[in-house]
Amino acid sequence: MIVREVVNPPAAPTRGTSVSPVRFEHRDLALGIGTPTPRLSWQVTTDDPAWSQTAYEIEAEGKSVRVESDEQILVPWPFEPLRSRERVAVRVRVASGEKWSTWSEPATVEVALLKPEDWTARFISPVGIGRWEDPAPILAQTFSLRSDVTNARLYITAHGLYHATINGMPAGDELLAPGWTAYQHRLQYQTYDVTHLLHEGQNELDVLLGNGWYRGRISWRAVYGDRLALLAQLEVTYSDGSKESFSTGHDWSARNSNVLANDLYDGQRMDLRKRSEDAHPVEVLEEDLGRLVAPEGPPVRATEYLPARRVWRSPSGKTLVDFGQNIAGWVRISVDGVEGQQVTVRHAEILEHGELATRFLVTAEATDTYILPDGISHLEPNFTYHGFRYAEITGIDDLSIEDVQAVVVGSDLRRTGWFECSDPDLTKFHENVVWSARSNLLHVPTDCAHRSERLGWTGDIQIFSPAAASILDVAGFLSSWLTDLAAEQYPDGLVPYIVPDVGGVTVSAAAGWSDAATIIPWVLYQRYGDLDVLRRQYESMRSWVDRAASLTTDGVWAGGFQFGDWLDPTAPPDAPYDVRANPDVIATAYLIRSADIMAEAARLLGHDEDVTKYLKLADETRTAFARHYVTPAGRVLSDVPTVYALALEWKLLPTAHQRERAGARLADLVRSSGFRISTGFIGTPLITDALCTAGRPDLAYRLMLEKGCPSWLYPVTMGATASWERWDAIRPDGSLNPNKYTSFNLYALGAVTDWVHRTVAGITPTAPGYREFTVKPIPHRDLTSAKAVRHTPFGEISVSWSCNNGRFYLHAVVPVGSRATVELPDGSRASVGHGSYRWTVRVPPEPQRPVRTIRDVIDDPDLWADTIARFAAEGLGDDPATFARQLTRYLEFPAEELIWRIREEAHAVPEPKTPQARVSARVRSNRNVEPMMD
């Protein structure tokens, strides 16, 4: 890269080429950014098919720098570092040879307070009020201003949650601020532009404090501190350049609020009647301001408002409301009340026997209560949130459907991925996963939104991170969380099961959970082109891999506690860890995966000695894995789909023969399950990819499109509006899973969404940030069309395809700066740059596989369906999964024996004496059958 200051302006801009406004770091809005050298990104649009960026010019505050480079994603800040509070407008233009684009519209970046000495404020806490059992306190200050205020910024954070108002108006639209971080290491503060809220004369700044994660009930009652506290600094600039600052200190006062109680799990109780409260003093606390950090990701906001779908009476006479969607958030009600009237709102994800199914809340009360004044009130909490679809509202006799709505709350992550196809259930499944992500990516990646847990389980987000990056912009969100992961990591490299680490539940290393330390940074690098995230997390990654390597014996990680293939559907409801996949196989496989990532990260960052070290570790562990867990014929210890998925996708099998046989064995296991899911958290993200690797995408599709229980689409058939924690959260008979730790809104098992984008739609990144990607949709007989849109750092990728009358139609859009390799079903290939493209090719006929064995019958969907119908007609049942399991031992047997083998399993009839008698009418008439007689 060559950098030089611009002296002479370049040639005139090229018509038809434009540049988007600059984006700073991973922030959509760059007010209060926490670095003096923010990296810059932009996108280019052009009607010039030959355009290829060769240089860019960045202008800020009258200075310009030209850089000879084709980079446009997270490029280095080219000027002197910015100072605290400094605000600059930046614009960019790009060149292709001698041709230049127009300038982008200016984008403004404003730096926050970068050093502890920038703060004149001190933490203050109320005296005499503000205890756990007291109402939530309000800390306040009044101040007088001149009439010529031109700029005002409020820098603010709290121990607990805060809600700040100036002259009665909210300082911003953020909710549940300052968010949840590892408070002992990092505490976020926010920056608000409050210029428009100030006026000449007396002004009042009120800050309501709530318990939140700092002092509230968090699962195992972990508490960061027993005193709520506020840090706030209001800086005002006048037209003549003079400044004033109003900071928290001894001159503030405190009073009780109308929030009588508040807790994230239990809800909020408010008395909205007007009351006068005496002022109390505050105490200045000595706190380390070096912990303060500006946010990297977006804040929590109200992202959507859902109208009520139905209001009715339950069997017990309670008023119930259905919002039609499982969400995280709360209920907003408009009511014309009378003084002293009490309104109570309870929440649940599901109904049971016509009433709220509150047993799944475990110990969370999830109840908001309001005591009303006379007149119209708008009721909603601000220091809690709930996971729910249904609400029970008491205290309003004539609740109208127009008077109630659900407020969707979550980190305001930009939607970046969409998918739809000709199968409405698969389309709905994808949207359900999006809703689960929106519900559980709330400051930290939580496991659920409803019960008394809501923790940042490392295993859940480890497996879901590729899917999350397929549908939402999680770059800043997850990079911030990874900083907490590194801060919470034990000195010996052990990674906690949950981050932030509360409750002290981590007892040992856990494969798949602790590996979030390596896998998530790698996902962020691949999807967003952010090499800096690898640099920042490198020591954390290395520390974890070294820790895992130290646990090996004879080259493999064996023994000790493991979560394993958590929630394998065969596990008992009360023992999700009692799974079939051998935990030592899983642990050793994850060690290899993390060592591979470490070697590649070391190569990218120039740590040559570490490249050698971790390549050696990966190679030696692969050899040990094969020695301990793999037979010469490719059987993997425990012989279940998850271990074969790991072995195939992470290249754990040394010989081609073993890989071929392992793929065949995985296919047989999927057949024998009747294409019902038989994997838990670990296997679920990999199994469809592994089937494709084994050359059987047809079986991957049948697994994906299966609608019996357990399967991905089964919840859709049962009315799910989000993805479930357990495969059978609702059982086929309509009963609910007996385990109270069951969520109807948890993203982990939706991790297959990434495969849907990569294989069904066909969009797969092959270079960081989608600079290069493949378009290779694999069509299937049960889908006639599919479409996906992906907003990448370079711009929008769009792929849509359809099949009709033996022809395959593909439309692809490639953004400027990216290049796509297109692979079509007829075997043809094309390499294309930016632009819009269409292809039409003939669809190769499906291979006509001879039906010689029972396996072949199962592989033919039409023949298998006819066979099931034959079974049903004979009174043997109609469940394909049951028959598939019964045929497990007979897959190599002749197709003609299928019927009597099922009868034999059912103890219905003895074995026929002649082979001719074994042949079903349907099998015998099939033109592909090659009879196999005794």
N, C-alpha and C positions, 0 to 999 in steps of 0.2 A: 504494500500500500504506500502510495506517495501522497504527502500532504503539503500544500503550499497555500499561502495567503494570496487572494485574488488581487491583481493589480489592474489588468485590462478586462473589461467585461467580455464574456463569450459572445458567440454569434447569436443572431436573433432566434427566439424560441421556435421549435417545430410545432406546426399546427396539429391539433389532434392528440397531443401528448400532455397529460396533466398529472399532478402529484397530489395525493391526499395530504391534509394537514398532518404535521409530525405528531407521533405518539411518543410519550416519554416513559421509559422503562415498560412496565406492564400496566400502566395507569391510563384509564380513559380520560380522567380529569387530573391535571397535574398541579392542583392547589395543595401546598403542604407536602411536597415531595421530600424524601429523607436523604438525598445524596446531593453533593455539590456538582457531580458530573453525571447527570442523567443520560443514559443511552437513548438513541433516537431510532425510530422506525417510521417507514412510510410505504405507501403503495402507489403504483404507477398504473395509469390506464392510457392506452394508445391505440390509434387505428393504423399504426405503422407495423406491418408484420415483421419487418427486419430490425425492429428496435431491440437493442441490447445495451443495458446500462454499462458505461465505461468509467463514468465519473459522477460525482455529485458536488454541489455547492450548498453550504449552509450559511445562512445569514442571521445574525442576532445583534441587536443594538448597534447597527451601523457597521459591524464587522462581518467580513465574509471569509470563509475558508473553503478552498476547493480540494477535494480528495479524489485521486485516481483509484477507483475501486468499483466493483460491481455489487458491493454489499449494500443492502437497504434495510436490514433487520438488526436492531440493537447495535448500531454503529457507535463508536466512542464519541463522547462529547469533545468537540474540537477546539473549545476555547478555554480560557482560564476558569478554574473552578468557581462556581457560584458561592456567594456568601449567604449566611442565614438571612431570611426574609427577602432575598433578591428575587426580582420578578423580571423575566425577559420574554419577549416575543421572538419566536424562531420560525423561519420558513426555509424551504429547500427547493432546489431544482436539480434535475438530473440530465446527464448527457449520454448520447449514443454516438460516439465518434465526435464529429463537429456539430451534431444536431442537439439542441437543448430544448427541454420542456419549458412550459411556463412555470412561474413560481407558485408554490403551494400557498394556500391561505395561511396567515400567521397562526401559530398555536402558542399558547402562553404557558410557561412553567414558572411556578413560584416555590421557592425553597422554604422549608419549615425552619424550626429552631434546631440547629445541628449540634450545639454544644451545651453542656449543663450551665455554663455561665451566661447563656442567652436568656435564661429564666430568672426573672426577678420574683416570680411567684414562689410560694412555699405551700406544701401540703397542709391543709387545715382540716380539723375534725371537730364536730360539735361537742360541747361539754354539757352534761346533764341530760341529753336526749340522744337519740340515734342508736340505742342499743337494739339487739336482735328483737326483743319483745316490744319495742317502741314503734310508733309510726315512722315512716321514712322521713328523714330530715330534709329541709330546704336550707341551703346556704345562700346568703344574699349580700349584695352590696349596692348602694345607690351612689351615683356619681353625676356630676354636672359637665355638660359639653357646650362648646361654642357652636355657632350655626354653620360653620364652613368645614365640616368633616368631609374629607375626600376619600378616606380609606380607613377600614377598621378590620382587624383580624382578632379572632378569639382562638387562643391555643388552650386546649383543655383535656384533662384526663381525670381519672378517679380510681380509688380503691373501692370497687363496687361498680355499679352502673350509674350513669348520669343522664339527666334530661335537662338541657339548658334552655332558658327563655330570656329574651331581652325585651323589656316592655310588654311582656305577655305573649310574645311571638317566639316560636321555636328558632333556635340558632341555626339549625340545619335539619335535613331530613333523615339523618342517620338514626338507627334504632339499636338498642342494646349496646351502646357504646360505653367504654372504649373497646369492647370485644374481649375475647378470652385468649390470652397467651400464657406462657410460663412466667407468671408474674414475678417470681423471685429473680428471674433473669431479664425479662423484657416486659415493658408496659407501654402499650401504644397510646399515643395522644393524637388528637384530631385538630385540624385547622379549618376554621369557618370564616367565610367572608360575611361579616355582619354589618357592613356599611349601611345597607338599606333599612336596618332595624333601629338605627340611632336617630335622635332628634335633638334640637337645641334645648338646653335646660336640663332638668332632672331626668335621669335614666335609671332603670333598675335591671340588674342581672341576677336572676334566680336560678339556682341549680338544685334540682331534686336528685337525691342519691338513693339508689336501690342496692339490694344485696348481691344480685347477679351471681357470677361464678366466684367472686372474691370471698364473699361471706355466706353465700347461700348453701343450700344442700346439694352436694354433688355426689351422687351415687353413694360411696361409702363414707359420706360426711367429711370429706376432705375440706379444710378451710385454710385460706391463705392468711387471714388476719381477722381480728374481732372488731376492728374499728373502721367504719367508712370514712373516707377522706376525699378531699377535692384539691385539684391543682388547676388553676385557671389564670390566664393572663390575657387581658384585653388591651390591644395596642391600637391607638387612634392617631391618624395623621390628618393635619389641617391643610388648607389650601396654600398657606405660606411655608409649608414644609416642616413646621413644628410638630412635635409628637407628645402624646400623653400615654401613660400606661396605668392600668388598674389591675392589680394582682392580688391573689388570695394571700391574706395575712391576718393580723390581729384585728384589723378594722372591719372584718366581715362579721355577720351575725348569723344565727341559726334559729330555725323554728320548726315545729312539727307540721307535716303536710296532711292532706286528706287520704294518703295511702296508708292504711292501717297495718297492712302486712303485705309482703311480696316475696315470692320465691319462684325460681325457674320451673321447678317441678310441681309445686303445690298451687301456684296461681297468685292472684292479687285480690286484696280486699280494700275497697275504697268507700269513704263516706263523703259524698259530694255536697253535703249541706255546708253552707258558709259558717265558718267558725273563726274566731279571733285567737291567735296564738301569741304567747309571750315570746320575746326575743331572748335567745340564749347566747352566751359567748362561744368562741371557738378557740381551739388550741392549735398552735403551730407545731407540726411534727417534723422531726429530722428524718428525711428520707433520701435515698440515693437517686439523684436525678440522672445519673449515668445510665440508668435502666430505660430511660425514655427513648422510644423509637417512633418514627412516622410509619404509617401503614404502607404495606407493599401491595395489598390486594384491595378490592372494592369493599365498601362498608355494607353492613346489613341495612336493608331498606324494606319498605312495603313495596313489593314488586308487582302485585296484582290484587284486584278486588273481585271476589266471586259472589254472584247473587245466590241467594237460597234457591234450591230447586223444589223443595217440598217442606211444608210445615204440617204436622199432624199430631195426634195423641197416641201415646204408647199404650200397651195393655194395662199399665198401672195408672194411666191418666196423665202422665207427664207430657209436656209439650216438647216434641223433638223436631229438629231441623236437619235436613240433608243438604249439604252444599255440593254434592255430586263429585267431589274430588278430595282425596286424602292429601292433606297439606301440612306444613308447619306454619303457625301463625296464631291468630286469635279471632274472636267474633266481635264485630262492631254492631251495636244496636242503637236505634233511635227510638226514644220512648217519651211520651208525655206523662210524667209521673206526678205523684203527690208526695209531700214531705214525709220521710220515714219509710217509704215503700222500699222493699228489698228485692233486688233482681239477682238471681244466681245462674251462672252459666257453667255447666259441666261438659267435658269433652271426651270423645272416644273415637277410635279409628273404625270401629265395627259395631254392629248390633248383635245381640244374642238374646233369643227369645223375645224379640221386639223391643228390648231395652238396651241402654248403653252397656257395652261389654267392658266394664272398668277393671276386670281382673288383669288385663294385659298392661295396665298402668303400673303394676307391681305396688309400690308404695306412693307413687305420685298422686296427689289429689286432683290436679288439673282442673281447678275450680276458681272462677272469678266471681266476686260478689260486689254488688254496688248498693249503697244506701242513697236514695234519691232525694233531691230537693223538689220543690214545686216547679212545674214547667217542663219544657223539652230538654232532654239530656242526650248526649251522644256518648255511649258507653264503650270504652275499650281500655285494656291495660297498656302499660308501657314497660314493665319490668319483668315480664314473663313471656313464655310462648308455649304452645301446645301442638302436639301432633294429633290431627283429627280429621274426620270427614263429617261426623255427626255431633250435634250439640243438644243438650237438654237445658231448656230455659224455664225457670220457675220465677214467679212473681209478676208476670205479665199475662193477664187472662185472655187478651185478644190480640196476641202477636200476629202481625201481618207479614206476609212473605216479603213485602217491600221494605220492611223496617229492619231487616237483618242481612248482613253480608259477612263473608269470611275475608280476612286480610291475610294475604300470602306474604310471609316474612322469610328472608334468607339473605345470604351474601349476594349482592347484586351483580352476579356473574353474567357477562355478555353471552348470549346464545350464539354458538358457532357451528352447530351441526344439526342437520335435519335429514330425515329419512322417511320414505313412504314406498309402498309397493302394492301389488294387486291383491295380496292377502291382507284383509283389514285387521285380522288378529295380530299379525306380525307388526303392522304399522302401529296398532294400539299398544303392543308390548313396548315398542321403542319409546312412545310417548310416556308410558308408565315409568320407564327407567329415567327419563328426563325429569319427571315429577319427583322421583325419589332423590335424584341428585340435588334438585333445587331445595328439597326439604331438609337434607342432611349436610349440605355444605353451608354451614352457618357459623361463621368465624373459624371453626375447626371442622374437619371431616368427621361427623358423628356417625354412630351406628344406627340410631333411630331418633325420632323426634317426640315420642309420646311418653315413654316410661321413665322411671327414676334411674336413668343411666346417661344416655346422650353424650357419650365419650368419644374421644378421638382414637378409636382402635386402629392400630397400625396395619393389621392384617386386612381389614375391610378396604381401606383406601389403597393399599398396595395392589390388590387384585383389580380394583376398579379404576385406577388412575388412567390407563389407556382409554377406557370408555369415557371417563369424565372429560378427557382432553379431546374426545371426538365430538362432544356435544356442547361443551361450555369452555370459555376462556378461564382456565384454572391456573394459569402461569403464576401470577402474583399471589394468589390465594395459597397454592401449595408451596411456593418457595418460602413464604412467610412461615407456614407450618413446619417446613423442614428446618428452619432456623431454630424453632423450639425443640424439634427432635434432637438436633445436635446439642442444644443447651442442656436437655434433660438426660442425655446419654451418660451412662455410668462411666467412671474412669477406666474400667477394664474393657470398654467397648460395648457392653450390654445395652441393647435398645429396649426401652420400656414397651409394654404391651399397648399402652395408651399414652397419647401425647396431646395436651399437657399431662404430665404424670401425676395423677392424684390417686390417693387411696392405698398406695403401696402394694399393689397386687402383683407386680412383676417379681417372680421368684427365680427365673432362669431364662436363658436364651430360648426363643421360640422361632423356628424356621417359618418363613412366610410372613410372620408379623415383624420380627426384627429386620428382615430384608427390605422393609420399606426404606431403610437408610440408603440402599444402593439402587433399588429399582425405580423409585419415584424420581430421583434426580435424572436418571437415564431417560425416563419417559418425557420429562420436561425438556431435556436437551433435544430429543428426537422430534418432538411435536412443535416446539417453539424456537428451535435453533439457539437456545440460550446456553452458551458454553460457560457463562459465569456461574450458573447454578451448580455445575460440576466442580468448578474451582472453589466455591464457597463451602460445598458439602464434602470436599475431598477427604479431609481428615476424619470426618464422621464416617464416611463410607469405608475408608481404610481401617479405622478402628473396629468397625463391626466385623468386617471380613476376617481380620486377624483374630478377633475373639471367637468367631465361629470355627476357624481353622484350629484353634487351640483345643477345641472340644472333640477332635477326631481321635479315633483309635483304629490303628491299622488302615488309615486313610479315609475312614468313613465316620460320619457323625451319628453315633448310635447311643441310645439310652437317654434318660432324663425326660422331663416333661415336654410335651409338644401338644399344640392344638390340633395338628394334623389336618386331615381333610374335613374340617369343621362342618357340621350339618350335612354330611352325607345322608341322603334320604333314608338309608337303612338304619341310621342311628336311632336309638330310642328317644322319644320326645324329651325325657329328662336327662339324657346323657349324650349331648351333641358331639362329644369327643370320642364316643365309642364307635369308631368307624373302621372300615375294612382296609383302607390303604395303610401300608406299613409306615409308621411315623419316621423310622430311620431312613427309609427310601426317600421320603419327602425332604427330610432335613439335609441329607447328602446332596440331593438334586439342587436344592436351593443354594447350598454352599458353592456348587459349581457355577450356577447362574450368576451369583454375586461376584465370584472370582473373575468370570468372563467380563462382567461389566467393569470391574476395577481395572483389569488389564487395558480395556479400551479407553476408559477415562484417563488412565495414566498416559497412554499414547497421545491422546488429544492435548493433554496439558504439558507434555514434554518431560514426564517423570520416567526416564528410560529404565532405571533400575527397578522401579515398581512394575513396569511392563513385564520384564523378565520374571520377577517374583510371582506375579499373579497368573501369568500364563502357565508357569510351572505348577502352581497350586491347582489350577483348573485341570491341567492334564493329569496330574497325579491322582486327583480325586476322581476324575472320570475312570481312570484305570481301576481304582479301588472300587468304585461303584459297580463296574462290570464284574469284577472279581467276586464281590460279596452278594450282589443282588440279581445278576442276570445269568441265565443259562446259555449254553452255546446255541440253543435253538431260539433264543430271543424272548424267553419267558422272564418276566420281572417279578420279583418277590411280592407276594400278596395278590398278584394276578387280578387286578381290578382296573377299571378304565383310567383312573387318575394317574397311576404309576406309569402306564403306557403313554399317556398324554405328556407327562413330564419328560419321559425318556425320548420321545420322538421330537418334541418341540425344542428341547434344549440340547439335542445331539449328544445323548448320553450312551449310545450304543456303538461299539467300536467297528462292527462289520456290517457290510451291506446285507448279508443274510439275516443277521439279527434284526436289523431295521425292518427288513421285509416281513419277517415272521412276527415281529412285535406289532406292526401295522395290521397284519391279518388277524392277530389275536384281539387287538382293540376293536376291529370291525365285528368280530364274532361276539365280543362282550356287549357291544351296542345292539347287535341283532337280538341277542338272548335277553336283553332287557325290554324287548318290544319297542325300542326307540324311546323308552322312558329314561329320564335323567337318572344317573347313578353316581353322580359326583357331588362333592361338597365345595367349600370355598376354594380349595386349591385347584381342583380339576376343572371346575366349571369354565374359567376363562380360556382354557387351553384345548378342550376336547374337540371342538369343531375344527380348530386349526390342525390338530393332530390327525383327524380323519382326512382332511384335505392333503396333508403331507403324505399320508399313506395311500393317496391316490383314490380316495373314496369320498369326494364331495357330495355324491348322491346320498350317502349315509349321513353325512353332516347335516344336509338339508332335512332329511327325514327326522333326525333328532331335533333340529331347530323348530320344525313345523308340527311336531307331535302335540296333541292337545289333551292327551290323557294325563292322569296324575301318577307320578310327578313329571312335569315338563315346564318349559319356559312359557308356553302359551296357555297352559291349564289355568293359571290365575286369571287370564283375560276371559276365558269362558265362564269363570265364576264371578265376573263383575269387578275385578280388581281395577283400581285407578292408579296404582303405584306397584312397584315390584315388592315381593314379599321376602321376609327373612327365612321362612321355612317353606319348603316345596309344597307342603300340605297344610298351610296355615288355615285354610278352609278345606275340609275333607269332602270327597265326592257326595256324601250323604247330606252335606250342608252343615254339619257340626264343625265347631271350631277346635283347633289344636288344643289339647289339654294343658300344654306347657304355657305358663303365664309369660315366659320370656319369648313371646312371639310378636313380631312386628309385621304390620301390613304395609310398611313403607320403609324399606331398607334396600340400599342400592347394590349390595355386594353380588347377588346372584344375577344382576343385570349386566355383569361384566362382559357377557357375550355380545353386547351391543357393538363393541369395537370390531368383532368379527363380521357382524352384519354390514358395517360400513366398508370393511376391507374386502369382503368376499361377495356378498350379495350385490352391493352397489359397486364395489371394485376399486375403491380409492385407498391406496397404501403408500405412505411416505417411504421414500428410499434415500432421502438425504435430509438433514436436519431442517426443520421448519417448512417442509414440503417444497424446498427448492427443486427437488426432483421427486416424482411420484409415479406410480404405475396406475394405469386404468385397466383393470382386468376383472370385470364382472364374470362370475361363473353362473350362468343361468341354470334354472331347474324347471322341470316339467310342471311343477305345481305353482310356479310364478310366471305371469305373462309380462310383468313390467316391474321396474324398481327405479327409484330416483334418490340421490343424496346430494346435499349441498354442504360444503365445508368452507367456512371462513378461516383462511390460513393467514400467517403473517404476511404473505405476499399478495393476498387477495382471495377472491372467491373461486373455489373449484366447484364445478357442477357436473354431475354424471347422471344421465338417465338412459335407460334401455327398455326395449320391448321386444317381444317375440310374436310374430304373426305369420301364419301361412308358410312356415318353414324358413322365415327370414328373421334375422336379428338386426335390430336398428339401435345404433348407439349415438348419443349426442354427448360431447364433452366440451367443457369450457376450462381453459388453462389460463391462470393469471399471469400478468407480466412479471418476469423474474423467475418463473418456474418453468420446468420442462417435464413433459410426461412421456412415458413409454406406454403405448396402448397395445394390449394383446387381446385379440378377438377370438371368439369361439371356434372359428375355422382354422386357427393356427397362424393367421397373418399378424404382423406386427408393424407398428409405426412409431417413430420418435418425433414429437412435435413440440414447438414452442408455444408462446402465448397465442390465444385466439379461440375461436369457436369452430368445432369440427363435427362432422357427421359421417358415419360409416353404415353401410348396409352389406351384410354378408349372409350367405346361406347357413342355416343352422345344421351342423353335422348330425346325421341321424344317430339316435341313441344306439349304442352297441347292442347287438342281438346276442345276449349271453345264453348259451344252451342251458336249459333247465335239467340238470342231471341230478342235483342233490337237493336236500331239504333247504340248505343254505340258499340255493338259487331261487327256490320258491319264495322265500322271505325277501330276497333282494328285488323281486319283481312286484312292485306295489299293487298292480292290478290282479295278478295271480294270487298274491297273498290276501288281498281283500276278498276275492272270490272264495278262497279256501276258508277264511274266517266265516263267511256266509254259510258255507257248507257245514262247518262245525255247529253254527247256531241252529241250522235246520235239523241237525241230528240231536239237538238238545244237549250238546257238550259245552255250551257257553258261547259268549261273544266278545271276550276280552283278549285282544291280540297279545298284550303283554304276558298274560297267563300262559297262553299257548307257546309264545316264544321261549319262556322260561322252561316249559316242559320239554321243549325240543333241543335244549342246550346240548345235551349229550349226543344228539343225532344229526348235527348239521352236515356231517360228511356222508350220511346215509342216503340211499337213492330217494329221489323225489317220490317214487311210487309208494314208499313206505310211510309217508307223512300221516295219512289218515289213521292207519292202525296204530302208529306210535302214539298219537294223541289218545286214541281209545285205550291203549294199554296204560298210559299214564293216568287216565281217568278210571282205570279198572272196569272198563265197560265190556270189552270183549277180548277173547284170546287172540293171539297172533294168527292171521290168516295162513292157510297152508300153501297157497300158491301165490306167486308174485303178481299174477294177473289180478287177483282179488284185492291187492293192496293199492291199486291205482285208482285214484278218484276220477270221476267223470271229467272234472275240469282239467286236471293235470294231463289226463290221457288225450284230451282234445287239443291241448296247446301245441302249436306247430314247432315250438323250440324243444319240446321234450324229447330226449333220447332215452328210451326205456332201458333200464338196467335190470335184466332178469337174472335169477339165480341159476 
